Amino acid sequence: MSGPTASVAGPDDRAEIAALRTRVFVDEQGVPAELEQDAADETAVHVLSRDDHGRVVATGRLLLRDRGTAAIGRMAADASVRGRGHGAAVLAELHRQAALRGVVEVELHAQVTARGFYERAGYTAVGEEYEEAGIRHVTMRRRLG
């Protein structure tokens, strides 16, 4: 028996991804809608995971930087699937996509409540906690390969 899988999103997936992110970040967590989507969405590599009914239930994005680095962000999983491997599948695919593009280190701004999830995926916190969009965060990094 295999667990959830993730794949690179195409243009036709954008509306479902936006709806999921709105549910998680805006409706559930109270992030202002104007902060949730930004211009980086146009150039990011978006990854998604679907449930058995074909619904997008987890997503994240990869933003390429210079010198072999990238940022992962907008990681979101529908409340109905948390703890079931969809977020881990998205993160693993984001790592794979980063490595395919020559990235050697990824960074993300983790919500403090998700810190353990990222630590289990090999991330280390760097610096102190801070507030972003009204939520406590910590910057985390991981080397790839």
C-alpha positions as CSV (number, residue, x, y, z in Angstrom):
1,M,0.0,0.0,0.0
2,S,1.5,3.3,-1.0
3,G,0.8,6.7,0.5
4,P,-0.2,10.0,-1.1
5,T,1.8,11.3,-4.1
6,A,2.4,14.8,-5.4
7,S,3.1,16.2,-8.8
8,V,3.9,19.5,-10.5
9,A,0.8,21.6,-11.1
10,G,-0.2,22.9,-14.5
11,P,-2.1,26.0,-15.4
12,D,-5.4,24.3,-15.2
13,D,-4.8,23.5,-11.5
14,R,-4.3,27.2,-10.4
15,A,-7.9,27.8,-9.4
16,E,-8.0,24.7,-7.2
17,I,-4.7,25.6,-5.6
18,A,-5.9,29.2,-5.0
19,A,-9.1,27.9,-3.4
20,L,-7.2,25.6,-1.1
21,R,-4.8,28.3,0.0
22,T,-7.7,30.7,0.6
23,R,-9.4,28.1,2.8
24,V,-6.2,27.4,4.8
25,F,-4.6,30.7,5.1
26,V,-7.4,33.3,4.8
27,D,-10.4,31.5,6.2
28,E,-8.8,29.2,8.8
29,Q,-5.7,31.2,9.9
30,G,-6.9,34.8,9.3
31,V,-4.1,35.8,6.9
32,P,-5.3,38.9,5.0
33,A,-6.3,37.9,1.4
34,E,-4.1,40.6,-0.1
35,L,-1.0,38.9,1.5
36,E,-1.9,35.4,0.5
37,Q,-1.4,35.6,-3.2
38,D,1.5,37.6,-4.8
39,A,3.4,38.1,-8.0
40,A,5.7,35.3,-7.2
41,D,2.9,32.8,-8.0
42,E,3.4,33.6,-11.7
43,T,7.0,32.3,-11.7
44,A,6.9,29.7,-9.0
45,V,6.9,25.9,-9.5
46,H,3.7,24.8,-7.9
47,V,3.2,21.2,-6.6
48,L,0.0,19.6,-5.4
49,S,-1.4,16.4,-4.0
50,R,-4.9,15.1,-4.6
51,D,-7.1,12.9,-2.5
52,D,-8.8,9.7,-3.8
53,H,-11.7,11.8,-5.2
54,G,-9.3,14.0,-7.2
55,R,-9.5,17.1,-5.1
56,V,-6.4,19.2,-4.5
57,V,-5.8,18.7,-0.8
58,A,-2.2,19.9,-0.4
59,T,0.1,22.3,-2.2
60,G,3.3,24.3,-2.0
61,R,5.5,26.4,-4.2
62,L,9.2,26.6,-5.1
63,L,10.8,30.0,-5.8
64,L,14.2,29.8,-7.4
65,R,16.9,32.2,-6.2
66,D,20.5,32.7,-7.2
67,R,23.6,30.6,-6.4
68,G,21.8,27.3,-6.1
69,T,19.3,28.3,-3.5
70,A,15.5,28.3,-3.5
71,A,12.6,29.2,-1.2
72,I,9.7,26.9,-0.4
73,G,6.5,28.5,0.6
74,R,2.7,28.5,0.7
75,M,2.7,25.0,2.0
76,A,-1.0,24.2,2.8
77,A,-2.9,21.0,3.5
78,D,-6.7,20.8,3.9
79,A,-7.7,20.2,7.5
80,S,-9.4,16.9,6.4
81,V,-6.0,15.3,5.4
82,R,-3.5,16.7,7.8
83,G,-1.2,14.0,9.2
84,R,-2.0,11.6,6.3
85,G,1.1,12.2,4.3
86,H,-0.1,14.7,1.7
87,G,2.0,17.6,3.0
88,A,5.1,15.3,3.2
89,A,4.5,14.2,-0.4
90,V,4.3,17.8,-1.6
91,L,7.5,18.7,0.3
92,A,9.3,15.7,-1.2
93,E,8.3,16.7,-4.7
94,L,9.3,20.3,-4.1
95,H,12.8,19.0,-3.0
96,R,12.9,16.8,-6.1
97,Q,12.0,19.7,-8.4
98,A,14.6,21.9,-6.7
99,A,17.3,19.3,-7.1
100,L,16.4,19.0,-10.8
101,R,17.0,22.7,-11.2
102,G,20.4,22.6,-9.5
103,V,19.3,23.8,-6.1
104,V,21.6,22.7,-3.3
105,E,19.9,24.5,-0.4
106,V,16.2,25.4,0.4
107,E,14.9,27.8,2.9
108,L,11.4,28.3,4.2
109,H,9.5,30.4,6.8
110,A,7.8,27.8,8.9
111,Q,4.8,28.5,11.1
112,V,6.0,27.6,14.6
113,T,3.2,25.0,14.9
114,A,4.7,23.2,11.9
115,R,8.3,23.3,13.0
116,G,8.3,19.6,14.0
117,F,7.0,18.6,10.5
118,Y,9.9,20.4,8.8
119,E,12.5,19.1,11.3
120,R,11.4,15.6,10.5
121,A,12.1,16.4,6.9
122,G,15.6,17.5,7.6
123,Y,15.3,21.2,8.2
124,T,17.1,23.2,10.9
125,A,15.9,26.4,12.4
126,V,18.1,29.4,11.9
127,G,17.6,32.6,13.9
128,E,14.8,33.6,16.3
129,E,11.1,33.4,15.9
130,Y,9.2,36.3,14.4
131,E,5.8,37.3,13.3
132,E,4.7,37.1,9.7
133,A,1.1,37.8,8.6
134,G,0.1,37.7,12.2
135,I,1.5,34.2,12.8
136,R,4.7,33.1,14.6
137,H,7.3,31.8,12.2
138,V,10.9,30.6,12.2
139,T,13.3,30.5,9.2
140,M,14.5,27.0,8.5
141,R,17.0,25.6,6.0
142,R,18.0,22.3,4.5
143,R,20.7,21.1,2.1
144,L,19.7,18.9,-0.7
145,G,21.5,15.8,-2.1
